[in-house]
Amino acid sequence: MFGNDADFLLYLHRTHAAELRAEVAAERLARSVSRGTGRTWLGRRQPAGRTGDDRR
């Protein structure tokens, strides 16, 4: 498959570079997707939750 060490090193470099590009693309996509915290599936805001100290 590889004629010499240079071909093998070039293959490793290209593979690693492709993996890094895929990771960057996944992180960019994760940052671009809005987070739905504080909203229900209907799009309404959730009321503030109660803690145990607030109960009487």
URDA-V193721 format. One record per residue. SS is DSSP state (2 for helix, 1 for strand, 0 for the rest). D_CENTER is the distance of its C-alpha to the mean C-alpha in whole Angstrom. Layout:
{{SS;D_CENTER} {SS;D_CENTER}}
//
This chain:
{{0;34} {0;34} {0;38} {0;37} {2;35} {2;34} {2;32} {2;30} {2;29} {2;28} {2;26} {2;24} {2;23} {2;22} {2;20} {2;19} {2;18} {2;17} {2;14} {2;13} {2;13} {2;11} {2;8} {2;9} {2;9} {2;5} {2;4} {2;7} {2;7} {2;4} {2;7} {2;10} {0;9} {0;12} {0;12} {0;15} {0;16} {0;20} {1;21} {0;22} {0;22} {0;25} {0;23} {0;25} {1;25} {0;25} {0;28} {0;28} {0;28} {0;31} {0;31} {2;34} {2;36} {2;36} {0;38} {0;42}}
//
